[in-house]
Amino acid sequence: MRDLVFEEAQKIRHIEQLFRAHVELAGYNEAITPIVEEFELFSLKSGEEIRNTMYVFLDKAGRELALRPEITPSIVRLYLNSMQHLPKPVRLYYIGRVYRYDEPQQGRYREFRQGGVELLGSDSLYSDVEVLDLLYSFYKRLGIADDISVKINNIGIYRLLFRKYGINDYLQEHLLHLIDKGKKDEALQILQDHVKDSAGIDLATKLIRSEVKMENVDELISSVNVEGLAEEVERIRKIVQVLGSLGVKLNVDLSFVRGLAYYTGVIFEVTHPKVNFSIAGGGRYDGLVEVYGGPRTPAIGFAIGIERTSAVLNYERKSQPQVVVIALDDSVIDYALVIANLLREKGISTLFNVKEQQLGKLLMAYYEQNVKVALIIGTNEKSSQKVTIKDLSSRTQEVVGIDEILDRLRQIL
């Protein structure tokens, strides 16, 4: 867990502020959920990796709780508790901290931030396209859309194959975890132990080993009689076609899976050449509301890793305060504060001097801190409702009325 200050903190807040503005313009409403939740909320369907890295503890009443390792289950809980009556789809977004007991390394911290959206109550192709476009256009607003790569697949292909051969949900989760972690041989061995149909094993092997491309997938899936498989493939094609016409480049990888156990359909992930980890990802989870006891509610969402996105973003730190207000006497403190607040209200970054030093030393110190202008206020300035403006670069100064301060500062700055 890290302390963030100066440019690093500014960068994080910049991403968060831009994300909030971006998704609110698309009709998403903010949801703020607790950092502490019941352990079972995440243990049911978050997947092996997250279950093994959660911070879990008992509270004073003996309840098993966890620091949230992700936020989607919390949003689903919120939806179930208080939003089922709302017109569908329900569009929500969040920005918050999450916790995982991982081995710390670049791009992987034990406390980190996510910003995400969840669209609940639609299984339409349109909702897939909306969410993917929203994700891509956010990185476009950050100015790095040309550098990112968006990988896409439909995990529904694997789900249908697994169900066809009687593989239960628990084993499905384990297989997808193994594939996600690159343990493909281990996953294939388990499949061979459970599936006796040669065509099914052949298709699964080629999918897992990245030997299937969109150009030849139709021929391969026709070799197995699995209802709905062709439709799941076609869904990817349509998404790629629609977003491709808008200039969004999607890379279809039919071997790609994600570690979260609740995904049921389209999944996607964003990478950047500067780093060797994903910076965002998401997918469709049509069964999660049912897992928690609610009615069937199809849903799709994504989360951006805020620190991970920060790692690839070139960002120029906002300038330090440009103006300092210096009161020369205790009797003018009130007037000096009025001036400082006036400038801040007009968007001018302004320091209020609290150092008790000679004026010459103060002016030199602020000049070395790159402050541009000093407003000097003594008893004469207060009584005449004026200020002395000193340009610290040119070392020139003038006395102006309170109604002239803003215009004069804008000329100097």
C-alpha positions as CSV (number, residue, x, y, z in Angstrom):
1,M,0.0,0.0,0.0
2,R,1.4,3.4,-1.0
3,D,1.3,7.0,-0.1
4,L,0.6,9.2,-3.2
5,V,1.7,12.9,-3.3
6,F,2.4,15.7,-5.7
7,E,2.4,14.7,-9.4
8,E,1.5,11.1,-8.7
9,A,-1.6,12.1,-6.6
10,Q,-2.6,14.7,-9.2
11,K,-2.4,12.1,-12.0
12,I,-4.7,9.8,-10.1
13,R,-7.2,12.5,-9.4
14,H,-7.1,13.7,-13.0
15,I,-8.0,10.2,-14.2
16,E,-10.8,9.9,-11.7
17,Q,-12.2,13.3,-12.5
18,L,-12.1,12.7,-16.2
19,F,-13.7,9.2,-15.8
20,R,-16.5,10.6,-13.7
21,A,-17.3,13.3,-16.2
22,H,-17.1,10.9,-19.1
23,V,-19.5,8.2,-17.8
24,E,-22.0,10.7,-16.3
25,L,-22.4,12.2,-19.8
26,A,-23.4,8.7,-20.9
27,G,-26.2,8.5,-18.3
28,Y,-24.4,6.5,-15.6
29,N,-25.1,7.4,-11.9
30,E,-22.5,7.1,-9.2
31,A,-22.8,4.3,-6.6
32,I,-20.7,4.5,-3.4
33,T,-20.5,1.2,-1.6
34,P,-18.6,0.1,1.6
35,I,-15.0,-1.1,1.5
36,V,-16.0,-3.8,4.0
37,E,-18.5,-6.5,2.8
38,E,-19.5,-10.0,3.9
39,F,-16.9,-12.5,2.7
40,E,-19.5,-14.6,1.0
41,L,-20.4,-11.8,-1.4
42,F,-17.1,-12.3,-3.1
43,S,-16.4,-16.0,-2.3
44,L,-19.4,-17.2,-4.3
45,K,-18.3,-16.1,-7.8
46,S,-15.2,-14.0,-7.8
47,G,-12.9,-16.8,-8.8
48,E,-10.0,-18.8,-7.3
49,E,-7.4,-16.1,-7.6
50,I,-9.4,-13.4,-5.8
51,R,-10.7,-15.8,-3.1
52,N,-7.1,-16.7,-2.3
53,T,-5.9,-13.1,-2.1
54,M,-8.7,-11.5,-0.1
55,Y,-8.2,-9.7,3.2
56,V,-10.6,-11.7,5.4
57,F,-11.4,-11.2,9.2
58,L,-14.0,-11.7,11.9
59,D,-15.6,-8.6,13.4
60,K,-16.5,-8.3,17.1
61,A,-19.8,-10.1,16.5
62,G,-18.1,-13.0,14.8
63,R,-19.2,-12.2,11.3
64,E,-16.8,-13.2,8.5
65,L,-16.0,-10.0,6.5
66,A,-13.6,-9.0,3.8
67,L,-12.1,-5.9,2.4
68,R,-13.6,-5.7,-1.1
69,P,-11.2,-7.2,-3.8
70,E,-13.4,-5.7,-6.6
71,I,-16.6,-3.7,-6.8
72,T,-18.9,-5.5,-9.2
73,P,-20.4,-7.8,-6.5
74,S,-21.1,-4.8,-4.3
75,I,-22.9,-3.1,-7.1
76,V,-25.0,-6.3,-7.7
77,R,-25.8,-6.4,-4.0
78,L,-26.9,-2.8,-4.1
79,Y,-29.0,-3.4,-7.1
80,L,-30.7,-6.4,-5.5
81,N,-31.4,-4.5,-2.2
82,S,-32.8,-1.3,-3.6
83,M,-32.9,-1.0,-7.4
84,Q,-34.9,-3.9,-8.9
85,H,-38.0,-1.7,-9.3
86,L,-36.2,0.8,-11.5
87,P,-36.7,0.9,-15.3
88,K,-34.1,-1.3,-17.1
89,P,-31.4,-1.1,-17.9
90,V,-29.9,0.5,-14.7
91,R,-26.6,2.3,-15.4
92,L,-24.2,2.7,-12.5
93,Y,-20.6,3.7,-12.1
94,Y,-18.1,3.7,-9.2
95,I,-14.7,4.9,-8.3
96,G,-13.1,3.3,-5.2
97,R,-10.3,1.5,-3.5
98,V,-10.0,-2.3,-3.5
99,Y,-7.6,-4.7,-1.6
100,R,-5.9,-7.9,-2.6
101,Y,-3.1,-9.7,-0.7
102,D,-0.9,-10.0,-3.7
103,E,2.8,-10.2,-4.0
104,P,3.7,-6.5,-4.6
105,Q,5.3,-5.7,-8.0
106,Q,4.9,-3.1,-10.7
107,G,1.3,-2.7,-11.5
108,R,0.1,-4.9,-8.7
109,Y,-0.4,-3.4,-5.3
110,R,-2.3,-4.5,-2.2
111,E,-4.4,-1.3,-2.2
112,F,-5.4,0.1,-5.6
113,R,-8.2,2.0,-7.3
114,Q,-10.8,1.1,-9.8
115,G,-13.2,3.1,-11.8
116,G,-16.0,1.1,-13.5
117,V,-19.5,1.0,-15.0
118,E,-22.2,-1.7,-14.7
119,L,-25.2,-1.8,-17.1
120,L,-27.8,-4.1,-15.5
121,G,-31.0,-5.4,-17.1
122,S,-30.0,-5.8,-20.8
123,D,-28.7,-8.7,-22.8
124,S,-28.8,-6.7,-26.1
125,L,-25.9,-6.5,-28.5
126,Y,-26.4,-2.8,-28.1
127,S,-25.4,-2.9,-24.5
128,D,-22.2,-4.8,-25.4
129,V,-21.4,-2.1,-27.9
130,E,-22.2,0.8,-25.6
131,V,-20.0,-0.4,-22.8
132,L,-17.0,-1.2,-25.1
133,D,-17.4,2.1,-26.9
134,L,-17.5,3.9,-23.5
135,L,-14.3,2.2,-22.4
136,Y,-12.5,3.0,-25.7
137,S,-13.7,6.6,-25.8
138,F,-12.5,7.2,-22.2
139,Y,-8.9,6.3,-23.3
140,K,-9.5,8.5,-26.3
141,R,-10.3,11.4,-23.9
142,L,-7.1,10.6,-22.0
143,G,-5.2,10.9,-25.3
144,I,-3.9,7.4,-25.5
145,A,-6.5,5.5,-27.6
146,D,-4.1,5.2,-30.5
147,D,-1.6,3.3,-28.3
148,I,-3.9,0.8,-26.5
149,S,-4.9,-2.6,-27.7
150,V,-8.3,-4.1,-26.9
151,K,-8.6,-7.9,-26.9
152,I,-12.0,-9.5,-27.1
153,N,-13.5,-13.0,-26.9
154,N,-16.8,-14.6,-25.9
155,I,-16.5,-16.9,-22.9
156,G,-19.9,-18.2,-23.7
157,I,-18.2,-20.4,-26.3
158,Y,-16.3,-22.2,-23.5
159,R,-19.4,-22.3,-21.2
160,L,-21.5,-24.0,-23.9
161,L,-18.9,-26.5,-24.7
162,F,-18.3,-27.3,-21.0
163,R,-22.0,-27.7,-20.4
164,K,-22.4,-29.9,-23.4
165,Y,-20.0,-32.4,-21.8
166,G,-21.4,-32.2,-18.3
167,I,-18.7,-30.2,-16.7
168,N,-20.1,-28.5,-13.6
169,D,-19.8,-24.8,-12.6
170,Y,-17.1,-25.5,-10.1
171,L,-14.9,-27.3,-12.5
172,Q,-15.6,-24.8,-15.2
173,E,-14.3,-22.1,-12.9
174,H,-11.1,-24.1,-12.2
175,L,-10.5,-24.7,-15.9
176,L,-11.0,-21.1,-16.8
177,H,-8.6,-20.1,-14.0
178,L,-6.0,-22.5,-15.4
179,I,-6.3,-21.2,-18.9
180,D,-6.2,-17.6,-17.7
181,K,-2.9,-18.3,-15.8
182,G,-1.4,-20.0,-18.9
183,K,-1.6,-23.5,-17.5
184,K,-3.1,-24.8,-20.7
185,D,-1.7,-28.3,-20.6
186,E,-3.2,-28.9,-17.1
187,A,-6.6,-27.6,-18.3
188,L,-6.5,-29.9,-21.4
189,Q,-5.6,-32.9,-19.2
190,I,-8.7,-32.3,-17.1
191,L,-10.8,-31.9,-20.2
192,Q,-9.5,-35.2,-21.6
193,D,-10.4,-36.9,-18.4
194,H,-14.0,-35.7,-18.6
195,V,-14.8,-35.4,-22.3
196,K,-14.8,-38.6,-24.4
197,D,-16.1,-37.0,-27.6
198,S,-13.1,-36.6,-30.0
199,A,-14.7,-33.6,-31.9
200,G,-15.3,-31.8,-28.7
201,I,-11.8,-32.4,-27.4
202,D,-10.4,-31.3,-30.7
203,L,-12.3,-28.0,-30.7
204,A,-11.5,-27.3,-27.1
205,T,-7.8,-28.0,-27.7
206,K,-7.6,-25.7,-30.7
207,L,-9.4,-23.0,-28.9
208,I,-7.2,-23.2,-25.8
209,R,-4.0,-23.4,-27.8
210,S,-4.9,-20.3,-29.9
211,E,-5.2,-22.4,-33.1
212,V,-8.6,-21.1,-34.0
213,K,-9.1,-17.9,-36.0
214,M,-12.4,-16.1,-36.8
215,E,-11.8,-17.2,-40.5
216,N,-12.0,-20.9,-39.7
217,V,-14.1,-21.0,-36.5
218,D,-17.4,-21.7,-38.3
219,E,-16.1,-24.9,-39.9
220,L,-14.7,-26.1,-36.6
221,I,-17.8,-25.4,-34.5
222,S,-20.0,-27.2,-37.0
223,S,-18.2,-30.4,-36.1
224,V,-19.8,-30.4,-32.7
225,N,-23.5,-30.3,-32.1
226,V,-23.8,-27.5,-29.5
227,E,-26.9,-25.4,-29.6
228,G,-26.1,-21.6,-29.5
229,L,-22.4,-21.9,-30.3
230,A,-22.7,-20.2,-33.7
231,E,-24.7,-17.4,-32.2
232,E,-22.0,-16.7,-29.6
233,V,-19.4,-16.5,-32.4
234,E,-21.7,-14.3,-34.5
235,R,-22.0,-11.9,-31.5
236,I,-18.3,-11.2,-31.5
237,R,-18.4,-10.6,-35.3
238,K,-21.2,-8.0,-35.0
239,I,-19.4,-6.2,-32.1
240,V,-16.1,-6.1,-34.1
241,Q,-18.0,-4.9,-37.2
242,V,-19.9,-2.1,-35.5
243,L,-17.0,-0.7,-33.5
244,G,-14.6,-1.2,-36.3
245,S,-16.7,1.1,-38.4
246,L,-16.1,3.8,-35.8
247,G,-12.3,3.2,-35.8
248,V,-12.2,1.1,-32.7
249,K,-9.7,-1.7,-33.3
250,L,-10.7,-5.0,-31.5
251,N,-8.3,-8.0,-31.6
252,V,-10.3,-11.2,-31.4
253,D,-8.5,-13.9,-29.5
254,L,-10.6,-17.1,-29.1
255,S,-8.2,-18.5,-26.5
256,F,-8.5,-15.4,-24.2
257,V,-10.3,-15.9,-20.9
258,R,-10.5,-13.8,-17.7
259,G,-10.1,-15.0,-14.2
260,L,-13.4,-13.8,-12.7
261,A,-15.7,-16.8,-12.4
262,Y,-19.0,-14.9,-13.1
263,Y,-18.3,-14.0,-16.7
264,T,-20.8,-15.6,-19.1
265,G,-20.4,-13.9,-22.5
266,V,-18.3,-11.2,-24.2
267,I,-15.1,-10.4,-22.3
268,F,-12.4,-7.8,-23.1
269,E,-9.1,-6.4,-21.9
270,V,-7.1,-3.3,-22.6
271,T,-3.3,-3.3,-22.8
272,H,-0.6,-0.7,-23.5
273,P,2.9,-1.3,-24.9
274,K,4.5,0.6,-22.0
275,V,3.6,-2.1,-19.4
276,N,3.2,-5.9,-19.4
277,F,-0.1,-6.0,-17.6
278,S,-3.7,-5.1,-18.6
279,I,-4.9,-1.6,-17.6
280,A,-8.6,-2.3,-17.9
281,G,-11.0,-5.1,-18.5
282,G,-14.6,-6.3,-18.3
283,G,-17.3,-8.5,-19.7
284,R,-20.8,-9.8,-19.5
285,Y,-22.1,-11.6,-16.4
286,D,-25.7,-12.6,-17.0
287,G,-26.0,-15.0,-14.0
288,L,-24.5,-13.1,-11.1
289,V,-27.8,-11.5,-9.9
290,E,-29.3,-15.0,-9.8
291,V,-26.3,-16.4,-7.8
292,Y,-27.2,-13.9,-5.1
293,G,-30.9,-14.9,-5.1
294,G,-32.4,-12.4,-7.5
295,P,-34.2,-12.9,-10.8
296,R,-32.4,-13.4,-14.1
297,T,-30.8,-10.0,-14.8
298,P,-28.3,-9.9,-17.7
299,A,-25.5,-7.4,-17.1
300,I,-22.2,-6.1,-18.5
301,G,-19.5,-3.8,-17.2
302,F,-15.9,-2.9,-17.1
303,A,-13.3,-1.6,-14.6
304,I,-10.2,0.5,-15.3
305,G,-7.2,0.1,-13.1
306,I,-6.6,3.7,-12.1
307,E,-2.9,3.3,-11.0
308,R,-2.3,1.1,-14.0
309,T,-3.7,3.7,-16.4
310,S,-1.7,6.3,-14.6
311,A,1.5,4.3,-15.3
312,V,1.1,4.7,-19.0
313,L,-0.2,8.3,-19.1
314,N,2.0,11.2,-19.8
315,Y,0.8,14.0,-17.5
316,E,2.1,17.5,-16.9
317,R,1.7,18.5,-13.3
318,K,-0.6,21.5,-12.7
319,S,1.4,24.6,-11.7
320,Q,1.9,25.5,-8.1
321,P,0.2,28.6,-6.7
322,Q,1.1,31.7,-8.9
323,V,0.2,34.4,-6.3
324,V,1.0,34.9,-2.7
325,V,-0.8,37.4,-0.4
326,I,1.5,38.9,2.3
327,A,0.0,40.7,5.3
328,L,2.5,43.1,6.8
329,D,0.7,43.7,10.1
330,D,-1.8,41.8,12.3
331,S,-4.3,44.5,11.8
332,V,-4.6,43.7,8.1
333,I,-5.0,40.0,8.3
334,D,-8.8,40.2,7.6
335,Y,-8.3,42.3,4.5
336,A,-5.5,40.1,3.2
337,L,-7.8,37.0,3.6
338,V,-10.6,38.8,1.7
339,I,-8.1,39.4,-1.2
340,A,-6.9,35.8,-1.1
341,N,-10.4,34.4,-1.2
342,L,-11.4,36.8,-4.0
343,L,-8.6,35.5,-6.2
344,R,-9.4,31.8,-5.4
345,E,-13.0,32.3,-6.3
346,K,-11.9,33.6,-9.7
347,G,-9.7,30.5,-10.2
348,I,-6.3,32.0,-9.4
349,S,-4.2,29.7,-7.3
350,T,-3.2,31.8,-4.3
351,L,-1.1,31.2,-1.2
352,F,-1.7,33.1,2.0
353,N,1.7,33.8,3.7
354,V,2.1,32.5,7.2
355,K,5.8,32.9,7.6
356,E,7.1,35.5,10.0
357,Q,10.1,36.8,8.1
358,Q,11.4,40.1,6.7
359,L,9.7,41.0,3.5
360,G,12.9,40.8,1.4
361,K,13.5,37.3,2.5
362,L,9.9,36.3,1.9
363,L,9.9,37.6,-1.7
364,M,13.1,35.8,-2.5
365,A,11.8,32.5,-1.0
366,Y,8.6,32.7,-3.0
367,Y,10.4,33.6,-6.2
368,E,12.6,30.4,-5.7
369,Q,9.3,28.4,-5.4
370,N,8.2,29.8,-8.8
371,V,5.5,32.0,-7.4
372,K,5.0,34.7,-10.0
373,V,3.4,37.6,-8.1
374,A,3.2,38.9,-4.5
375,L,0.3,41.0,-3.3
376,I,1.6,43.1,-0.3
377,I,-0.9,44.5,2.1
378,G,-0.2,47.0,4.9
379,T,-2.2,49.5,6.8
380,N,-2.2,52.0,3.9
381,E,-3.5,49.4,1.5
382,K,-6.3,48.3,3.8
383,S,-7.4,51.9,4.6
384,S,-7.4,52.8,0.9
385,Q,-8.9,49.4,-0.3
386,K,-5.9,48.8,-2.5
387,V,-3.0,46.3,-2.8
388,T,0.6,46.5,-3.8
389,I,1.3,44.1,-6.7
390,K,4.9,43.0,-7.1
391,D,6.0,41.0,-10.2
392,L,8.7,38.7,-8.7
393,S,10.3,38.1,-12.1
394,S,10.8,41.7,-13.2
395,R,10.9,43.0,-9.6
396,T,8.5,45.9,-10.5
397,Q,5.6,46.9,-8.4
398,E,2.5,49.1,-8.5
399,V,-0.4,50.0,-6.3
400,V,-3.9,49.2,-7.7
401,G,-7.5,49.4,-6.4
402,I,-9.3,46.2,-5.3
403,D,-11.4,46.3,-8.5
404,E,-8.3,46.4,-10.7
405,I,-6.5,43.4,-9.2
406,L,-7.9,40.7,-11.4
407,D,-7.3,42.5,-14.7
408,R,-3.7,43.4,-13.7
409,L,-2.9,39.9,-12.5
410,R,-4.2,38.4,-15.8
411,Q,-1.9,40.7,-17.7
412,I,1.1,39.6,-15.6
413,L,0.3,35.9,-15.5
